[in-house]
Amino acid sequence: MVFTLKEMEEATSMFSDKNLIGKGGFGRVYRGVLKDG
């Protein structure tokens, strides 16, 4: 599955810290919710 940057920004509220799950060797991990569920 491939997501556009716009879809990812919408799903994560512009990569908000409130959706930050953690940080690791590959960067930050965010929780995201897609419009259609």
PDBQT receptor file of N, H, CA, C and O in Angstrom, charges set to zero:
ATOM      1  N   MET A   1       0.839  -1.162   0.000  1.00  0.00    +0.000 N 
ATOM      2  CA  MET A   1       0.000   0.000   0.000  1.00  0.00    +0.000 C 
ATOM      3  C   MET A   1       0.894   1.239   0.000  1.00  0.00    +0.000 C 
ATOM      4  O   MET A   1       1.882   1.288   0.734  1.00  0.00    +0.000 OA
ATOM      5  N   VAL A   2       0.559   2.230  -0.811  1.00  0.00    +0.000 N 
ATOM      6  H   VAL A   2      -0.243   2.189  -1.406  1.00  0.00    +0.000 HD
ATOM      7  CA  VAL A   2       1.350   3.452  -0.923  1.00  0.00    +0.000 C 
ATOM      8  C   VAL A   2       0.468   4.647  -0.577  1.00  0.00    +0.000 C 
ATOM      9  O   VAL A   2      -0.672   4.739  -1.034  1.00  0.00    +0.000 OA
ATOM     10  N   PHE A   3       1.003   5.563   0.233  1.00  0.00    +0.000 N 
ATOM     11  H   PHE A   3       1.929   5.488   0.603  1.00  0.00    +0.000 HD
ATOM     12  CA  PHE A   3       0.270   6.761   0.637  1.00  0.00    +0.000 C 
ATOM     13  C   PHE A   3       1.015   7.997   0.160  1.00  0.00    +0.000 C 
ATOM     14  O   PHE A   3       2.245   8.020   0.131  1.00  0.00    +0.000 OA
ATOM     15  N   THR A   4       0.263   9.019  -0.212  1.00  0.00    +0.000 N 
ATOM     16  H   THR A   4      -0.736   9.001  -0.188  1.00  0.00    +0.000 HD
ATOM     17  CA  THR A   4       0.879  10.291  -0.585  1.00  0.00    +0.000 C 
ATOM     18  C   THR A   4       1.254  11.047   0.686  1.00  0.00    +0.000 C 
ATOM     19  O   THR A   4       0.766  10.735   1.772  1.00  0.00    +0.000 OA
ATOM     20  N   LEU A   5       2.118  12.035   0.540  1.00  0.00    +0.000 N 
ATOM     21  H   LEU A   5       2.514  12.289  -0.342  1.00  0.00    +0.000 HD
ATOM     22  CA  LEU A   5       2.487  12.866   1.681  1.00  0.00    +0.000 C 
ATOM     23  C   LEU A   5       1.247  13.561   2.242  1.00  0.00    +0.000 C 
ATOM     24  O   LEU A   5       1.088  13.662   3.459  1.00  0.00    +0.000 OA
ATOM     25  N   LYS A   6       0.381  14.035   1.368  1.00  0.00    +0.000 N 
ATOM     26  H   LYS A   6       0.510  13.953   0.380  1.00  0.00    +0.000 HD
ATOM     27  CA  LYS A   6      -0.847  14.708   1.808  1.00  0.00    +0.000 C 
ATOM     28  C   LYS A   6      -1.714  13.770   2.653  1.00  0.00    +0.000 C 
ATOM     29  O   LYS A   6      -2.236  14.178   3.690  1.00  0.00    +0.000 OA
ATOM     30  N   GLU A   7      -1.869  12.525   2.218  1.00  0.00    +0.000 N 
ATOM     31  H   GLU A   7      -1.445  12.194   1.375  1.00  0.00    +0.000 HD
ATOM     32  CA  GLU A   7      -2.653  11.547   2.981  1.00  0.00    +0.000 C 
ATOM     33  C   GLU A   7      -2.028  11.291   4.353  1.00  0.00    +0.000 C 
ATOM     34  O   GLU A   7      -2.734  11.170   5.354  1.00  0.00    +0.000 OA
ATOM     35  N   MET A   8      -0.706  11.212   4.383  1.00  0.00    +0.000 N 
ATOM     36  H   MET A   8      -0.133  11.311   3.570  1.00  0.00    +0.000 HD
ATOM     37  CA  MET A   8      -0.017  10.970   5.648  1.00  0.00    +0.000 C 
ATOM     38  C   MET A   8      -0.136  12.176   6.576  1.00  0.00    +0.000 C 
ATOM     39  O   MET A   8      -0.300  12.014   7.785  1.00  0.00    +0.000 OA
ATOM     40  N   GLU A   9      -0.054  13.380   6.021  1.00  0.00    +0.000 N 
ATOM     41  H   GLU A   9       0.080  13.512   5.038  1.00  0.00    +0.000 HD
ATOM     42  CA  GLU A   9      -0.220  14.584   6.835  1.00  0.00    +0.000 C 
ATOM     43  C   GLU A   9      -1.624  14.649   7.429  1.00  0.00    +0.000 C 
ATOM     44  O   GLU A   9      -1.792  14.996   8.599  1.00  0.00    +0.000 OA
ATOM     45  N   GLU A  10      -2.626  14.317   6.626  1.00  0.00    +0.000 N 
ATOM     46  H   GLU A  10      -2.490  14.036   5.676  1.00  0.00    +0.000 HD
ATOM     47  CA  GLU A  10      -4.011  14.325   7.110  1.00  0.00    +0.000 C 
ATOM     48  C   GLU A  10      -4.222  13.253   8.178  1.00  0.00    +0.000 C 
ATOM     49  O   GLU A  10      -4.889  13.503   9.182  1.00  0.00    +0.000 OA
ATOM     50  N   ALA A  11      -3.666  12.081   7.971  1.00  0.00    +0.000 N 
ATOM     51  H   ALA A  11      -3.123  11.879   7.155  1.00  0.00    +0.000 HD
ATOM     52  CA  ALA A  11      -3.860  10.962   8.897  1.00  0.00    +0.000 C 
ATOM     53  C   ALA A  11      -3.166  11.190  10.238  1.00  0.00    +0.000 C 
ATOM     54  O   ALA A  11      -3.608  10.663  11.259  1.00  0.00    +0.000 OA
ATOM     55  N   THR A  12      -2.091  11.966  10.246  1.00  0.00    +0.000 N 
ATOM     56  H   THR A  12      -1.731  12.394   9.417  1.00  0.00    +0.000 HD
ATOM     57  CA  THR A  12      -1.311  12.180  11.469  1.00  0.00    +0.000 C 
ATOM     58  C   THR A  12      -1.482  13.585  12.044  1.00  0.00    +0.000 C 
ATOM     59  O   THR A  12      -0.742  13.979  12.945  1.00  0.00    +0.000 OA
ATOM     60  N   SER A  13      -2.448  14.337  11.531  1.00  0.00    +0.000 N 
ATOM     61  H   SER A  13      -3.050  14.017  10.799  1.00  0.00    +0.000 HD
ATOM     62  CA  SER A  13      -2.648  15.738  11.961  1.00  0.00    +0.000 C 
ATOM     63  C   SER A  13      -1.354  16.530  11.789  1.00  0.00    +0.000 C 
ATOM     64  O   SER A  13      -0.862  17.172  12.716  1.00  0.00    +0.000 OA
ATOM     65  N   MET A  14      -0.823  16.460  10.575  1.00  0.00    +0.000 N 
ATOM     66  H   MET A  14      -1.222  15.938   9.821  1.00  0.00    +0.000 HD
ATOM     67  CA  MET A  14       0.422  17.154  10.214  1.00  0.00    +0.000 C 
ATOM     68  C   MET A  14       1.603  16.697  11.079  1.00  0.00    +0.000 C 
ATOM     69  O   MET A  14       2.422  17.506  11.515  1.00  0.00    +0.000 OA
ATOM     70  N   PHE A  15       1.670  15.382  11.316  1.00  0.00    +0.000 N 
ATOM     71  H   PHE A  15       1.004  14.724  10.962  1.00  0.00    +0.000 HD
ATOM     72  CA  PHE A  15       2.747  14.775  12.106  1.00  0.00    +0.000 C 
ATOM     73  C   PHE A  15       2.830  15.410  13.500  1.00  0.00    +0.000 C 
ATOM     74  O   PHE A  15       3.907  15.740  13.997  1.00  0.00    +0.000 OA
ATOM     75  N   SER A  16       1.663  15.564  14.101  1.00  0.00    +0.000 N 
ATOM     76  H   SER A  16       0.789  15.295  13.698  1.00  0.00    +0.000 HD
ATOM     77  CA  SER A  16       1.553  16.166  15.430  1.00  0.00    +0.000 C 
ATOM     78  C   SER A  16       2.244  15.305  16.486  1.00  0.00    +0.000 C 
ATOM     79  O   SER A  16       2.237  14.077  16.404  1.00  0.00    +0.000 OA
ATOM     80  N   ASP A  17       2.839  15.967  17.477  1.00  0.00    +0.000 N 
ATOM     81  H   ASP A  17       2.845  16.965  17.543  1.00  0.00    +0.000 HD
ATOM     82  CA  ASP A  17       3.483  15.245  18.581  1.00  0.00    +0.000 C 
ATOM     83  C   ASP A  17       2.481  14.389  19.347  1.00  0.00    +0.000 C 
ATOM     84  O   ASP A  17       2.869  13.399  19.968  1.00  0.00    +0.000 OA
ATOM     85  N   LYS A  18       1.198  14.752  19.314  1.00  0.00    +0.000 N 
ATOM     86  H   LYS A  18       0.883  15.555  18.810  1.00  0.00    +0.000 HD
ATOM     87  CA  LYS A  18       0.193  13.941  20.022  1.00  0.00    +0.000 C 
ATOM     88  C   LYS A  18       0.037  12.566  19.374  1.00  0.00    +0.000 C 
ATOM     89  O   LYS A  18      -0.478  11.644  20.007  1.00  0.00    +0.000 OA
ATOM     90  N   ASN A  19       0.476  12.413  18.119  1.00  0.00    +0.000 N 
ATOM     91  H   ASN A  19       0.895  13.162  17.605  1.00  0.00    +0.000 HD
ATOM     92  CA  ASN A  19       0.406  11.139  17.416  1.00  0.00    +0.000 C 
ATOM     93  C   ASN A  19       1.756  10.427  17.343  1.00  0.00    +0.000 C 
ATOM     94  O   ASN A  19       1.882   9.395  16.685  1.00  0.00    +0.000 OA
ATOM     95  N   LEU A  20       2.748  10.970  18.008  1.00  0.00    +0.000 N 
ATOM     96  H   LEU A  20       2.646  11.809  18.543  1.00  0.00    +0.000 HD
ATOM     97  CA  LEU A  20       4.078  10.362  18.016  1.00  0.00    +0.000 C 
ATOM     98  C   LEU A  20       4.069   9.125  18.905  1.00  0.00    +0.000 C 
ATOM     99  O   LEU A  20       3.761   9.208  20.094  1.00  0.00    +0.000 OA
ATOM    100  N   ILE A  21       4.408   7.984  18.324  1.00  0.00    +0.000 N 
ATOM    101  H   ILE A  21       4.659   7.917  17.358  1.00  0.00    +0.000 HD
ATOM    102  CA  ILE A  21       4.441   6.717  19.063  1.00  0.00    +0.000 C 
ATOM    103  C   ILE A  21       5.826   6.486  19.654  1.00  0.00    +0.000 C 
ATOM    104  O   ILE A  21       5.955   6.049  20.798  1.00  0.00    +0.000 OA
ATOM    105  N   GLY A  22       6.856   6.779  18.873  1.00  0.00    +0.000 N 
ATOM    106  H   GLY A  22       6.751   7.133  17.943  1.00  0.00    +0.000 HD
ATOM    107  CA  GLY A  22       8.208   6.558  19.362  1.00  0.00    +0.000 C 
ATOM    108  C   GLY A  22       9.249   7.027  18.371  1.00  0.00    +0.000 C 
ATOM    109  O   GLY A  22       8.931   7.510  17.284  1.00  0.00    +0.000 OA
ATOM    110  N   LYS A  23      10.508   6.875  18.772  1.00  0.00    +0.000 N 
ATOM    111  H   LYS A  23      10.767   6.483  19.655  1.00  0.00    +0.000 HD
ATOM    112  CA  LYS A  23      11.642   7.262  17.934  1.00  0.00    +0.000 C 
ATOM    113  C   LYS A  23      12.610   6.095  17.895  1.00  0.00    +0.000 C 
ATOM    114  O   LYS A  23      12.802   5.395  18.889  1.00  0.00    +0.000 OA
ATOM    115  N   GLY A  24      13.215   5.897  16.740  1.00  0.00    +0.000 N 
ATOM    116  H   GLY A  24      13.058   6.466  15.932  1.00  0.00    +0.000 HD
ATOM    117  CA  GLY A  24      14.164   4.800  16.612  1.00  0.00    +0.000 C 
ATOM    118  C   GLY A  24      15.265   5.133  15.634  1.00  0.00    +0.000 C 
ATOM    119  O   GLY A  24      15.447   6.289  15.251  1.00  0.00    +0.000 OA
ATOM    120  N   GLY A  25      15.990   4.122  15.237  1.00  0.00    +0.000 N 
ATOM    121  H   GLY A  25      15.843   3.183  15.549  1.00  0.00    +0.000 HD
ATOM    122  CA  GLY A  25      17.105   4.292  14.328  1.00  0.00    +0.000 C 
ATOM    123  C   GLY A  25      16.722   4.792  12.947  1.00  0.00    +0.000 C 
ATOM    124  O   GLY A  25      17.556   5.348  12.232  1.00  0.00    +0.000 OA
ATOM    125  N   PHE A  26      15.467   4.598  12.568  1.00  0.00    +0.000 N 
ATOM    126  H   PHE A  26      14.790   4.147  13.148  1.00  0.00    +0.000 HD
ATOM    127  CA  PHE A  26      15.009   5.031  11.250  1.00  0.00    +0.000 C 
ATOM    128  C   PHE A  26      14.184   6.304  11.317  1.00  0.00    +0.000 C 
ATOM    129  O   PHE A  26      13.653   6.739  10.296  1.00  0.00    +0.000 OA
ATOM    130  N   GLY A  27      14.060   6.913  12.486  1.00  0.00    +0.000 N 
ATOM    131  H   GLY A  27      14.491   6.559  13.316  1.00  0.00    +0.000 HD
ATOM    132  CA  GLY A  27      13.309   8.153  12.629  1.00  0.00    +0.000 C 
ATOM    133  C   GLY A  27      12.127   7.998  13.561  1.00  0.00    +0.000 C 
ATOM    134  O   GLY A  27      12.088   7.094  14.397  1.00  0.00    +0.000 OA
ATOM    135  N   ARG A  28      11.166   8.891  13.408  1.00  0.00    +0.000 N 
ATOM    136  H   ARG A  28      11.197   9.625  12.729  1.00  0.00    +0.000 HD
ATOM    137  CA  ARG A  28       9.982   8.915  14.270  1.00  0.00    +0.000 C 
ATOM    138  C   ARG A  28       8.873   8.043  13.705  1.00  0.00    +0.000 C 
ATOM    139  O   ARG A  28       8.763   7.861  12.492  1.00  0.00    +0.000 OA
ATOM    140  N   VAL A  29       8.056   7.508  14.597  1.00  0.00    +0.000 N 
ATOM    141  H   VAL A  29       8.145   7.656  15.582  1.00  0.00    +0.000 HD
ATOM    142  CA  VAL A  29       6.920   6.668  14.209  1.00  0.00    +0.000 C 
ATOM    143  C   VAL A  29       5.655   7.343  14.726  1.00  0.00    +0.000 C 
ATOM    144  O   VAL A  29       5.544   7.673  15.906  1.00  0.00    +0.000 OA
ATOM    145  N   TYR A  30       4.701   7.540  13.810  1.00  0.00    +0.000 N 
ATOM    146  H   TYR A  30       4.791   7.272  12.851  1.00  0.00    +0.000 HD
ATOM    147  CA  TYR A  30       3.463   8.233  14.155  1.00  0.00    +0.000 C 
ATOM    148  C   TYR A  30       2.256   7.330  13.990  1.00  0.00    +0.000 C 
ATOM    149  O   TYR A  30       2.244   6.435  13.145  1.00  0.00    +0.000 OA
ATOM    150  N   ARG A  31       1.241   7.577  14.809  1.00  0.00    +0.000 N 
ATOM    151  H   ARG A  31       1.251   8.304  15.495  1.00  0.00    +0.000 HD
ATOM    152  CA  ARG A  31      -0.063   6.927  14.677  1.00  0.00    +0.000 C 
ATOM    153  C   ARG A  31      -0.848   7.757  13.671  1.00  0.00    +0.000 C 
ATOM    154  O   ARG A  31      -0.827   8.987  13.717  1.00  0.00    +0.000 OA
ATOM    155  N   GLY A  32      -1.536   7.080  12.766  1.00  0.00    +0.000 N 
ATOM    156  H   GLY A  32      -1.552   6.081  12.728  1.00  0.00    +0.000 HD
ATOM    157  CA  GLY A  32      -2.358   7.776  11.788  1.00  0.00    +0.000 C 
ATOM    158  C   GLY A  32      -3.692   7.088  11.595  1.00  0.00    +0.000 C 
ATOM    159  O   GLY A  32      -3.802   5.868  11.715  1.00  0.00    +0.000 OA
ATOM    160  N   VAL A  33      -4.711   7.887  11.292  1.00  0.00    +0.000 N 
ATOM    161  H   VAL A  33      -4.623   8.879  11.194  1.00  0.00    +0.000 HD
ATOM    162  CA  VAL A  33      -6.045   7.360  11.032  1.00  0.00    +0.000 C 
ATOM    163  C   VAL A  33      -6.476   7.859   9.658  1.00  0.00    +0.000 C 
ATOM    164  O   VAL A  33      -6.518   9.064   9.409  1.00  0.00    +0.000 OA
ATOM    165  N   LEU A  34      -6.795   6.918   8.768  1.00  0.00    +0.000 N 
ATOM    166  H   LEU A  34      -6.760   5.940   8.970  1.00  0.00    +0.000 HD
ATOM    167  CA  LEU A  34      -7.219   7.279   7.418  1.00  0.00    +0.000 C 
ATOM    168  C   LEU A  34      -8.675   7.720   7.414  1.00  0.00    +0.000 C 
ATOM    169  O   LEU A  34      -9.460   7.294   8.261  1.00  0.00    +0.000 OA
ATOM    170  N   LYS A  35      -9.035   8.575   6.459  1.00  0.00    +0.000 N 
ATOM    171  H   LYS A  35      -8.397   8.921   5.771  1.00  0.00    +0.000 HD
ATOM    172  CA  LYS A  35     -10.402   9.082   6.356  1.00  0.00    +0.000 C 
ATOM    173  C   LYS A  35     -11.435   7.966   6.286  1.00  0.00    +0.000 C 
ATOM    174  O   LYS A  35     -12.491   8.050   6.914  1.00  0.00    +0.000 OA
ATOM    175  N   ASP A  36     -11.132   6.924   5.524  1.00  0.00    +0.000 N 
ATOM    176  H   ASP A  36     -10.274   6.856   5.014  1.00  0.00    +0.000 HD
ATOM    177  CA  ASP A  36     -12.104   5.842   5.333  1.00  0.00    +0.000 C 
ATOM    178  C   ASP A  36     -11.983   4.744   6.385  1.00  0.00    +0.000 C 
ATOM    179  O   ASP A  36     -12.512   3.647   6.207  1.00  0.00    +0.000 OA
ATOM    180  N   GLY A  37     -11.301   5.034   7.457  1.00  0.00    +0.000 N 
ATOM    181  H   GLY A  37     -10.871   5.925   7.602  1.00  0.00    +0.000 HD
ATOM    182  CA  GLY A  37     -11.255   4.080   8.566  1.00  0.00    +0.000 C 
ATOM    183  C   GLY A  37      -9.944   3.466   8.773  1.00  0.00    +0.000 C 
ATOM    184  O   GLY A  37      -9.782   2.646   9.677  1.00  0.00    +0.000 OA
TER     185      GLY A  37
